Amino acid sequence: MITRSPAHLQRHDEAKPLALPPAWQAQLAGAVRDPAELCRRLGLDATWLPGAEQGHALFEVRVPEAFLTRMRPGDPADPLLRQVLPLDQEAWTTPGYVSDPLEEAAHTPARGLIHKYHGRVLLITSPACAVNCRYCFRRHFPYAENSPSRAQWEATLEHLRRDASITEAILSGGDPLAASDRQLAWLVERLAAIPHLRRLRIHTRLPVVIPDRIDAALLDWLGASRLQKVVVLHINHANEIDQAVVDACARLKAAGITLLNQSVLLRGVNDSVDALAALSERLFAAGVLPYYLHVLDPVAGAAHFDVPDAEARELVAGLREVLPGFLMPRLVREIPGEGSKTPL
Ligand code: SF4
């Protein structure tokens, strides 16, 4: 008879468990995708909301649980809900509102690459988002034509290697952090091997809508890169920032990453001095500096969010009266063909 020694038992106990997908991926997969379900969870009668079902045919709902829990139950005007629940407004056609408002199709020299500005390029790193935002200027973007395979990434990387004027790579999407850590580590390692690249910028909403995305695996590859790292979050309202978001920001800062935020000025979401001031204050308390306040890009289906320029300027003037200068975001518009954002 064979008797197992304690050492055998110990080895057995230490056997590696089957690898589970990271918690954030389960949350991504479990996001609410049905407008009726979203309304039910918030105690709202979908029949109060004109066109919730029809709007869904034009714009898909996707709301992770962690974001949903920050919405006010029973309030159809909740500023977070307004950003994600499509209504009959999605079907409005408004002159000047088009599918590619920033004319990005004219600036894609390689698959997945947008090169509009001097010194920096934008890489469409993931076609997926963790949340679908109704005002997004890429809501009609042809992601299927701009999702490179690894072999196609080589051509994109070659564009960066050949142009020594490019010093900054911006990972965008979709949401770049919707890609797996394996894919991102592969890409960032290749970017860091390009000697003239200095900075890596990541435009993401994932740390906000699924704070668990900022986990040890992500911090490993991001923290290890020689490139200077900047994460530009996208938060439009103070209610988006709860303790889990604050903690995710703290993990990024502890890894030496600079945190900035960009917002979009949205009718019914943040179009008041009080809302914008509260956002700046809460961002700074979380270690994030307000960076840009964008006026709406004229993307088809989102005209109902527009705040006219004169009103936007008045809001910013009011904001200046209540905030210190370092908490003031810059009010800008992106104009196709311009070499940078245009201050308003
Ligand atoms: S790209 Fe950003 S703004 Fe657009 S839907 Fe995705 S998360 Fe929202």
Residues whose N, C-alpha, C, O or C-beta is under 5 A from the ligand:
A	BS01	SF4	C129 V131 N132 C133 C136 G173 G174 D175 R205
